[in-house]
Amino acid sequence: MPKFMSIRNVLNRICWHPSENRENYEILFIHRGAPNDLRSISAKTIVSVRKQSFEYKENDGSIVYIPFHRIVMIRNIKTREIIWKSRSKVYF
């Protein structure tokens, strides 16, 4: 994946490009109340990528809206490669 892509472009590529497998990626984002205020989801749960956010489907079928500014990291879980990481949010 090319360096310096926007979050939106990274998510669109992961979700819709035929050479990518969504199941290989996870998104880590700020989620108040979760352990360490962070939550990780599989990219396979993403149902839409918008201009400034994405939506994913919970196990109970509900749709959750996450603005891009809450994303901390996007990584390939197979290769452990960090695809995108926030410069302003220091968690690791």
C-alpha positions as CSV (number, residue, x, y, z in Angstrom):
1,M,0.0,0.0,0.0
2,P,1.4,3.4,-0.9
3,K,2.8,5.6,1.9
4,F,1.1,8.8,3.0
5,M,-2.5,7.8,2.1
6,S,-5.4,9.5,3.8
7,I,-7.4,7.4,6.3
8,R,-10.3,7.5,3.9
9,N,-8.2,6.2,1.0
10,V,-6.7,3.5,3.1
11,L,-10.1,2.3,4.3
12,N,-11.6,2.4,0.8
13,R,-8.7,0.4,-0.6
14,I,-8.9,-2.2,2.2
15,C,-12.7,-2.5,1.8
16,W,-13.2,-2.3,-1.9
17,H,-10.0,-3.1,-3.8
18,P,-10.1,-6.6,-5.3
19,S,-6.5,-7.4,-4.3
20,E,-7.1,-6.7,-0.6
21,N,-8.7,-9.1,1.9
22,R,-10.6,-7.1,4.6
23,E,-10.2,-10.0,7.1
24,N,-6.4,-9.2,7.2
25,Y,-6.9,-5.7,8.7
26,E,-7.9,-4.3,12.0
27,I,-8.8,-0.7,13.0
28,L,-7.9,0.5,16.5
29,F,-9.9,3.6,17.7
30,I,-10.7,5.6,20.8
31,H,-13.7,4.1,22.5
32,R,-14.5,5.7,25.9
33,G,-15.3,3.0,28.5
34,A,-13.4,0.2,26.8
35,P,-10.2,-1.1,28.4
36,N,-7.5,1.7,27.9
37,D,-10.2,3.6,26.1
38,L,-9.4,1.7,22.9
39,R,-11.3,-0.7,20.8
40,S,-10.2,-2.9,17.9
41,I,-12.4,-4.2,15.1
42,S,-11.9,-6.2,12.0
43,A,-12.2,-4.3,8.7
44,K,-14.6,-7.0,7.6
45,T,-17.3,-5.3,9.8
46,I,-17.1,-2.0,7.9
47,V,-20.3,-1.3,6.0
48,S,-19.5,2.2,4.6
49,V,-16.6,4.7,4.3
50,R,-17.7,8.4,4.3
51,K,-16.0,11.7,3.8
52,Q,-14.9,12.1,7.5
53,S,-16.0,8.8,9.1
54,F,-16.8,5.1,8.6
55,E,-19.5,2.8,9.9
56,Y,-19.3,-0.8,11.0
57,K,-21.8,-3.4,12.1
58,E,-21.8,-4.8,15.6
59,N,-22.6,-8.4,16.3
60,D,-26.1,-7.5,17.3
61,G,-26.7,-5.9,13.9
62,S,-26.5,-2.3,15.1
63,I,-24.5,0.2,13.0
64,V,-21.9,2.3,14.7
65,Y,-20.5,5.6,13.4
66,I,-16.8,6.4,14.0
67,P,-15.3,9.7,12.9
68,F,-11.8,9.5,11.5
69,H,-10.2,11.7,14.2
70,R,-10.8,8.8,16.7
71,I,-8.8,6.3,14.7
72,V,-5.4,5.5,16.3
73,M,-4.1,2.8,14.0
74,I,-4.8,0.6,11.0
75,R,-2.7,-2.5,10.7
76,N,-2.5,-5.8,8.7
77,I,-2.9,-8.5,11.3
78,K,-1.3,-11.1,9.1
79,T,1.9,-9.3,8.5
80,R,1.8,-7.0,11.6
81,E,2.5,-4.1,9.3
82,I,1.1,-0.7,10.4
83,I,-0.7,0.7,7.4
84,W,-1.7,4.0,9.1
85,K,-0.9,5.5,12.5
86,S,-2.1,8.8,14.1
87,R,0.7,11.3,14.7
88,S,-1.3,13.0,17.5
89,K,-2.5,10.1,19.5
90,V,0.2,8.3,21.5
91,Y,-0.9,5.0,22.8
92,F,2.1,2.8,21.9
